[in-house]
Amino acid sequence: MGIFSKVMRAARRRSPWVYVLNAGSCNGCDIEIGACLSPRYDLEQIGGLRQGSPKHVDILLITGPMTLRSAEAVRSIYEQIPEPKAVVAVGSCPATGNVFAGSPTVEDGVLRRIPVDVFVPGCPPRPQAILAGIREAADLLAQGKTGASLKEVQHG
Ligand code: SF4
């Protein structure tokens, strides 16, 4: 591996930039993600930044069960994120649909639309678990192992 690639991998581990996408959640998980941005949990302490454009990030944080109306937008936003990239599914909804499962307006999870690298279960998960999921995704990016396996992150 060249020196440039080594520097890029180290940078991805130390400064994961994230884009947050609500694919039909009840907003509970989004509120916990908001807490991660607050001074108490402070995503910036692990070098993370929330960005407003998917074209500028390494990690997609996705919440919700994937409604039929959001599915194409989710795919489009995923494709706008440059490689290498990682996807963190926040909460139980992206995995199974959770309380929305069986509804005619949802797809019962995001896996049919985009590959997910890290699941953070919970309804909603705690901010500490979401930060652990972001750290796990940053490690996978740094190791060049995104898309290879599905990790589940528990905390507390
Ligand atoms: S996992 Fe729970 S809190 Fe999060 S979006 Fe689904 S229902 Fe809401």
Boltz pocket constraint, residues with backbone or C-beta under 6 A from the ligand:
constraints:
  - pocket:
      binder: B
      contacts: [[A, 24], [A, 25], [A, 26], [A, 27], [A, 28], [A, 29], [A, 30], [A, 63], [A, 64], [A, 65], [A, 90], [A, 91], [A, 92], [A, 93], [A, 97], [A, 98], [A, 99], [A, 122], [A, 123], [A, 124], [A, 125]]
      max_distance: 6.0
